[in-house]
Every structure is written in C-alpha cells, then in structure tokens.
Amino acid sequence: MSGPQSHRELPAELLASPEWQQACRRRDFASIFRLAKAKAGIYPSRIASLCGMTPSRVGEIMAGRRSLAHIDVIERVSDGLRIPGAMLGLAHRPWEIPAPARVRERAAALEPQPEGGPTDRSLPSEELGELLALADGQVTRSTLAALRSSVEDYWRRDDEHGGAALRPAVVGHLRYVTQLTRTTDDVLRQDLQSLAAELARLAGWAYFDSCQYSTARTYFTQALALAHGQGDRLFMANVLSCMSLLATYDGNPADAVALACRAQDATRTAGDQPLVMSMLHMREAFAHAALRDAASCHAAIDRSRDAYECSRGRGDEAPSWVRYFDETKLIVDAGIALARLGEVSRAEPLISEGLRRERATQQRGRALHAFWLASTQLQQGKLDAACRSAGVALDLTASIDSPRVTGHVQEFRRHLVPYAREAPVIAFEGRMREALG
C-alpha cells in the first residue's frame, strides 16, 4: 500500500498468519507493529494515534529498544489496532461483542470519532440509550445526586491517574444523560442539561489529556453549546478556558489568547467572580508566553495575582469547578508561564515551591510540574538536579495513564541527547527504560 488507511479491522489473512499469531502469543510488539505496517498499511504515526502513544515510543518498540509490560498499555494496543483479546492473553474486548445491525449503523453515523481512532462500539448507541432511559422510568433528585457523584469521582480519578482511561465511561455517561433529557419532564430537564454540559467538558478534558485534540475540541464545543442553551455564562467561561489551554498545546497561541479573553468577558457579565478571573488571566498568560510576548505575559500574571488576592475569604462564592485554583496552583502556574517564556531562573523557585505544597494525591499534576522543574533546571545547566526532578516525574508515571505527561517526559529525554555520556543522564535513561518498558 502507498500510505496509511482508515483503520477498522485488521485483514483476516494477517490475523490468521502463523507469524502474527506467534508474535501475539509472545506479546512481541516490535513484530506486531512491523507486521501491522507491512501487511495492513498502518504506519507508526497511525499506530501511535490509535494506541495513545507517542510516535517516538512506537519507533523505539519497533526497533527493539523498548517493550510493553503494563497491562493497561497492552489493552490500549488491543483496542486501538482491533487485535482480539484472546490473541494477547486478554479477556474478550468489549468491541468484540457484536451489536445489532441497526444499532451499529446508527452509532456509526452519530458518534463523535476520536482523532485517528476507531469507534468504541461497546458504548450504548443512541437507540439503546433511549431504551435504557425509558426503562429506568422517572428521573428523581436521587438520580441527579448519583450522577453528580459519578462526575465528581471521575474528576478525582482524572487528577490522580490521568484522563485517558476514563474516556469510554465518561462518553457513555454523557450519552445516557443526553437521552434522559429527552424522556424527562421540565422540572428536572434543566439540571440534566447542566450535568450533560459538565460531562461533555469532562469528555473533552479526557481526550485533551490523551493528546487527541480534534476530538477534545468536539466535546468542548458540545459543552459550550449546552451551557449557552442554559444561559450559564460562568460555565461557558469554564469551557472556553479549557479550549484556550488546548489551543496553547495545539500550537495555536493566538487563538488561545482570544479564547481566554472571551472567557473573561463572559465572566464579567455573570457578576463579581475574582477566583474565576484569576484562573482565566493565568490561561491568558500561558498563551502570551507561547507567543513570546513577555510584556503581555507578565501583565496577565500580575492580573491573576491581583484577582486571587480579591478572592481570599470568598471561596464559598466561587463555582465548585474553579476551587482547584488555590494559592499553590497560582504559584506553580505562574512558574510554568515564565518557563514557557524562557525566564527559567525566575520560574524554577516557583515551580519547586508549588511541588512542595501539592498533595500526594495530585499525581498527574505533580508529574507535569516535576517535568517543568526538570526542564528549567536543565536550561540552567543543573544536570544533576534536572535528572533528579525528572526522576520524580518518572516515578509518578507508573500510576498515571496520561499521554500528555508521557509526551512531556519524552520531550525532556530528547533534550538530554547532548549530555548522553554524562553519569546522571545514563542513570536516568536506565530508570526510564525500566519504568516505561
């Protein structure tokens, strides 16, 4: 084949070949990836997208320099490439259980597609969701309380372990709540629509954390539309802030500035909300830093600090979704903005202080911040300190399923190439091979 194809199922002749079956029995992913490229036209960049990895990691696996050992990663490969679970010593994967033909057709037409990824047919289709909603009967306040509790649990798990593994459950919950809004009377419909907006934002965040930016944007747009329909200006600002951060990561900093400023405008129309404004000014600072606009970045950081001071003692007045933005978050985010700007000597003590203050349960945040600390130290020539800080990030990745974190670690690793023969780097490389397989 001349190029990669839209991946649905692996060719039957490949699945039946002795070479493929032997590679799967041994979990020889170097051979599996090479055969997928040679026999199915699925190139390494496509494999990376389908399986939630970085292209460099896939290349190292194909070259035999790395292996895969973590069961969650093996399951991602099985799901991404549509390798039957039994071939890899796994239970049957959810997508192996066939759905009725009519359900499959409607699901294919209606489901938002992950960027470069296959449809997860294990999730309820719109038709099945309607039947389940009808069967459940009348929605009550207790139903809403249980659903909100699930959302809170999703956010907690996202903070501790990353969002990648949450995507199927969150998207399924979003579909279910959307169907409930169509079968519920007016009394509770508005509450359900607000809950659907939060689930759409959470789905967008989970795909953002998986570096699947196009799909994340689709769900954020859905959340924005739902919030607009409710006239909830504050939640619109919340979603716009997520879209601003996504644009910064996706290499569109000018869009990120515009989105952050639009979020600030929406917040102003909703009344006095200093904590929300503090967070939004920091998102604007990130975008200005990516544009290398030092004056605008510093001004946005200052506005964020001033707004935070105004919010002190008024925590109960702020929406629950912004209360994560405490003084520790303000400090570490200011450090990251300065690091993005290249002012690493000013950034280092702020990020270090933020790491010292953060709770142990904030594992993904700590991993990201340890990476930023290592990056600032490396740019100052502090090789030993940089490798120690990167080691902290590496230790945390063992319990995190976040391609965003993995991408940062891999980026740091590339920056170490000029120092490959230095003892701290040799030791770090050894730890990295052991940790990531």
C-alpha positions in Angstrom: 0.0 0.0 0.0 1.1 3.5 -0.7 0.0 5.0 2.6 -1.9 4.5 5.8 -5.6 3.6 5.6 -8.6 4.4 7.8 -8.3 1.6 10.3 -11.4 -0.5 11.2 -10.3 -4.2 11.4 -7.1 -5.9 10.7 -7.1 -8.1 7.5 -8.3 -11.6 8.1 -5.3 -13.1 6.4 -3.0 -11.2 8.8 -4.9 -12.4 11.8 -4.7 -16.0 10.5 -1.0 -16.0 9.7 1.3 -18.0 11.9 3.8 -15.2 12.1 1.2 -12.8 13.5 -0.2 -15.4 15.9 3.2 -16.2 17.3 4.0 -12.6 17.8 0.8 -12.1 19.7 1.3 -15.1 21.9 4.8 -13.8 22.8 3.4 -10.2 23.1 6.2 -9.3 20.7 5.0 -5.8 19.9 8.0 -5.0 17.8 6.9 -7.7 15.4 3.2 -6.8 15.8 3.8 -3.2 14.8 6.1 -4.1 11.9 3.5 -6.6 10.6 0.7 -4.0 11.0 2.8 -1.6 8.9 3.8 -4.2 6.2 0.6 -6.2 5.9 -2.2 -3.6 6.9 -0.6 -0.3 5.9 -0.8 1.1 9.4 2.2 3.3 9.7 4.0 4.1 13.0 2.4 7.5 13.4 -1.0 6.0 12.9 -0.2 3.2 15.4 0.8 5.9 17.9 -2.5 7.8 17.4 -4.6 4.6 17.6 -2.9 3.3 20.7 -2.4 6.5 22.7 1.4 6.6 22.4 3.9 9.0 21.0 5.4 8.2 17.6 8.9 8.1 19.1 7.8 5.4 21.6 6.3 3.3 18.8 9.6 3.7 16.8 11.6 2.5 19.8 9.4 -0.5 20.2 9.7 -1.4 16.5 13.4 -1.1 16.7 13.5 -3.5 19.7 14.8 -0.8 22.1 11.7 -0.9 24.3 9.0 -3.4 25.2 5.5 -3.2 26.7 4.7 -4.7 30.0 1.9 -2.6 31.6 -1.5 -4.3 31.1 -3.3 -1.1 30.5 -1.0 -0.2 27.6 -1.4 -3.7 26.2 -5.2 -3.3 26.4 -4.9 0.1 24.6 -2.9 -1.6 21.8 -5.5 -4.4 21.5 -8.4 -1.8 21.3 -6.5 0.6 19.1 -5.5 -2.0 16.5 -8.5 -4.2 17.0 -6.4 -7.2 18.0 -8.8 -9.8 19.5 -8.1 -10.0 23.2 -7.6 -13.8 23.3 -4.6 -13.4 20.9 -2.8 -11.3 23.5 -3.9 -13.4 26.5 -6.6 -10.9 27.5 -10.3 -11.3 28.1 -12.6 -10.6 25.1 -12.6 -6.9 24.5 -15.9 -5.1 24.7 -15.9 -4.2 21.0 -15.7 -8.0 20.1 -19.3 -8.5 21.3 -21.4 -7.7 18.3 -24.3 -5.2 18.5 -27.5 -5.5 16.5 -27.0 -4.3 12.9 -29.4 -1.4 13.2 -27.7 -0.2 16.4 -24.3 -0.4 14.7 -25.5 1.7 11.7 -26.9 4.5 13.9 -23.9 4.5 16.2 -21.5 4.9 13.3 -23.5 7.9 12.0 -23.9 9.7 15.3 -20.8 9.0 17.4 -18.0 11.7 17.6 -14.8 9.9 16.3 -11.6 10.0 18.4 -8.8 11.6 16.4 -7.4 8.8 14.3 -9.2 6.2 16.4 -11.9 3.6 15.9 -15.5 3.9 17.3 -15.9 2.1 20.6 -19.0 0.0 19.8 -19.2 -1.2 23.4 -20.8 2.0 24.4 -24.6 2.4 24.2 -25.8 3.7 20.9 -28.4 6.5 20.8 -31.2 3.9 20.2 -30.1 1.7 23.0 -29.7 4.7 25.3 -33.2 5.7 24.6 -34.5 2.3 25.6 -32.4 2.3 28.8 -33.7 5.7 29.7 -37.3 4.7 29.2 -36.8 1.5 31.1 -35.3 3.4 34.1 -38.5 5.4 34.4 -38.8 8.8 36.1 -35.7 10.7 36.9 -35.6 11.9 40.6 -33.4 14.1 42.6 -31.7 11.0 43.9 -30.9 10.1 40.3 -29.3 13.5 39.8 -27.3 13.2 43.1 -25.9 9.8 42.0 -24.9 11.1 38.6 -23.2 14.2 40.1 -21.4 11.9 42.5 -20.1 9.9 39.5 -18.8 13.1 37.8 -17.0 14.1 41.0 -15.4 10.7 41.1 -14.3 11.0 37.5 -12.6 14.3 38.2 -10.9 12.8 41.3 -9.6 9.8 39.2 -8.5 12.2 36.5 -6.5 14.2 39.0 -4.9 11.1 40.4 -4.3 8.9 37.4 -5.0 10.9 34.2 -7.9 11.0 31.9 -7.1 8.5 29.1 -8.7 5.5 30.8 -11.9 7.4 31.7 -12.9 8.2 28.1 -15.3 5.2 27.5 -17.1 5.6 30.8 -17.5 9.4 30.5 -18.7 9.3 26.9 -21.2 6.5 27.8 -22.4 8.5 30.8 -22.8 11.6 28.5 -24.9 9.6 26.1 -27.1 8.3 28.9 -27.7 11.7 30.4 -28.4 13.2 27.0 -31.1 10.5 26.5 -32.6 11.2 29.9 -33.1 14.8 29.0 -35.4 13.7 26.2 -37.6 11.5 28.4 -37.8 13.7 31.5 -40.3 16.4 32.3 -39.4 20.1 32.5 -38.9 20.0 36.3 -35.5 18.2 36.1 -34.6 18.7 32.5 -32.5 21.8 33.1 -30.5 20.1 35.8 -29.8 17.2 33.5 -28.7 19.5 30.7 -26.3 21.2 33.1 -25.0 17.8 34.0 -24.6 16.9 30.3 -22.6 20.1 29.8 -20.2 19.0 32.7 -19.9 15.5 31.2 -19.1 16.9 27.8 -16.4 19.2 29.3 -15.0 16.2 31.2 -15.0 14.1 27.9 -13.2 16.9 26.2 -10.7 17.1 29.0 -10.1 13.3 28.9 -9.4 13.5 25.2 -7.2 16.5 25.7 -5.1 14.6 28.3 -4.8 11.8 25.7 -3.4 14.4 23.1 -6.4 13.7 20.8 -7.1 17.4 20.3 -9.6 17.3 17.5 -11.9 15.0 19.4 -11.4 17.1 22.6 -12.4 20.2 20.6 -15.6 18.4 19.5 -16.7 17.7 23.1 -15.7 21.1 24.4 -17.9 22.6 21.6 -20.8 20.4 22.7 -20.3 21.6 26.3 -20.2 25.2 25.2 -23.4 24.8 23.2 -25.2 23.1 26.2 -24.0 25.9 28.6 -25.1 28.6 26.1 -28.6 26.9 25.9 -28.8 27.2 29.6 -27.7 30.8 29.7 -24.9 29.8 32.1 -22.2 32.4 31.3 -19.9 31.2 34.0 -19.8 27.6 32.7 -19.3 29.0 29.2 -16.2 30.7 30.6 -15.1 27.4 32.1 -15.3 25.6 28.8 -13.6 28.5 26.9 -10.7 28.3 29.4 -10.3 24.6 28.6 -10.4 25.4 24.9 -7.7 28.1 25.4 -5.4 25.7 27.1 -6.0 23.1 24.3 -5.1 25.8 21.7 -1.9 26.6 23.5 -0.9 22.9 23.5 -2.0 22.5 19.9 0.3 25.3 18.6 -2.4 28.0 18.2 -1.4 30.6 20.8 -3.2 33.5 19.1 -6.4 31.5 19.3 -5.6 30.7 22.9 -5.4 34.4 23.8 -8.7 35.1 22.1 -10.5 32.3 23.9 -9.1 33.3 27.3 -10.2 36.9 26.7 -13.6 35.8 25.6 -13.9 33.7 28.7 -13.1 36.8 30.8 -15.8 38.8 29.0 -18.4 36.0 29.7 -17.4 36.0 33.4 -17.7 39.8 33.7 -21.3 39.6 32.6 -22.0 37.0 35.3 -21.0 39.3 38.2 -18.0 39.6 40.5 -16.1 36.3 40.3 -12.4 37.1 41.2 -11.3 33.4 41.6 -12.6 32.6 38.1 -10.9 35.7 36.7 -7.6 34.7 38.4 -7.7 31.4 36.6 -8.6 32.9 33.3 -5.8 35.5 33.5 -3.4 32.7 34.0 -4.7 30.9 30.9 -4.1 34.1 29.0 -0.6 34.3 30.4 0.2 30.8 29.1 -0.9 31.8 25.6 1.1 35.0 25.7 4.1 33.0 26.8 3.7 30.7 23.9 3.7 33.8 21.6 6.9 35.0 23.4 5.1 38.2 24.3 6.9 38.9 27.6 5.1 42.2 28.5 1.6 40.7 28.0 2.5 37.5 29.8 3.8 39.4 32.9 0.8 41.7 32.9 -1.6 38.7 32.8 0.3 37.0 35.6 0.0 40.2 37.7 -3.7 40.4 37.0 -4.1 36.8 38.0 -2.4 37.5 41.3 -4.4 40.6 42.0 -7.7 38.8 41.3 -6.6 36.0 43.5 -6.0 38.4 46.4 -9.5 39.8 45.9 -10.9 36.2 46.1 -9.4 35.5 49.5 -12.1 34.7 52.1 -14.7 34.3 49.4 -14.1 30.6 48.4 -17.7 29.6 49.0 -18.9 32.2 46.4 -16.9 30.6 43.6 -18.2 27.8 41.4 -17.1 24.4 42.6 -15.2 23.7 39.3 -12.7 26.6 39.9 -11.9 25.9 43.5 -8.9 23.7 42.5 -7.3 27.1 41.6 -5.8 27.7 45.0 -2.6 29.6 46.0 -0.4 26.6 45.3 -1.9 26.4 41.7 -1.4 30.1 41.3 2.3 29.8 42.2 3.1 26.8 40.1 1.2 28.1 37.0 3.0 31.4 37.3 6.2 29.4 37.2 5.1 27.4 34.2 4.1 30.6 32.3 7.6 32.1 33.0 9.2 28.8 31.9 7.3 28.9 28.6 8.5 32.4 28.2 12.1 31.2 28.7 12.7 33.0 32.1 13.8 29.8 33.7 15.7 31.3 36.7 12.5 33.0 37.8 10.4 30.0 37.1 12.4 27.4 39.0 11.7 28.5 42.6 8.0 29.0 41.9 7.6 25.5 40.4 9.7 24.0 43.1 7.5 25.7 45.8 4.4 24.5 44.1 5.6 20.9 44.1 6.5 21.1 47.8 3.0 22.3 48.6 1.0 19.9 46.4 -0.9 17.0 47.9 0.4 13.5 47.2 -2.9 12.5 45.6 -2.4 15.1 42.8 -0.2 12.6 40.9 -0.7 13.8 37.4 -0.2 17.5 38.3 2.9 16.6 40.3 4.3 14.6 37.4 3.7 17.6 35.0 5.2 20.0 37.4 8.2 17.9 38.1 8.8 17.8 34.3 8.6 21.6 34.1 11.0 21.9 37.1 13.5 19.5 35.4 13.2 21.5 32.2 14.0 24.8 33.9 17.0 23.2 35.7 18.4 21.7 32.5 18.2 25.0 30.7 20.3 26.5 33.6 22.9 23.7 33.3 21.9 22.0 36.5 22.2 18.5 35.1 22.1 16.5 38.3 19.1 18.4 39.7 17.3 18.2 36.4 17.7 14.4 36.3 16.5 14.1 39.9 13.4 16.1 39.2 12.7 14.2 36.0 13.1 11.0 38.1 10.2 12.2 40.3 8.0 12.6 37.2 9.1 9.2 36.0 8.2 7.5 39.3 4.7 9.1 39.2 4.0 7.9 35.6 3.8 4.3 36.9 0.2 5.0 38.1 -0.8 7.6 35.5 -2.5 7.0 32.2 -1.8 10.3 30.5 -0.2 10.6 27.1 0.2 14.3 27.8 2.5 13.5 30.7 4.3 10.8 28.7 4.8 13.3 25.9 6.4 15.8 28.3 8.8 13.2 29.6 9.8 12.1 26.1 10.4 15.7 25.2 12.7 16.1 28.2 14.5 12.9 27.2 15.2 14.4 23.7 16.7 17.5 25.4 19.1 15.2 27.2 20.7 13.9 24.0 23.7 16.3 24.1 24.5 15.0 27.6 24.1 11.3 26.8 27.5 10.4 28.2 27.1 12.2 31.5 26.6 9.9 34.5 23.3 11.4 35.7 21.8 11.0 32.2 23.0 7.4 31.9 21.4 6.7 35.2 18.1 8.4 34.2 18.0 6.6 30.9 18.3 3.3 32.8 15.4 4.2 35.1 13.3 5.3 32.2 13.8 2.0 30.3 12.8 0.1 33.5 9.8 2.3 34.2 8.3 2.5 30.7 9.4 -0.8 29.4 
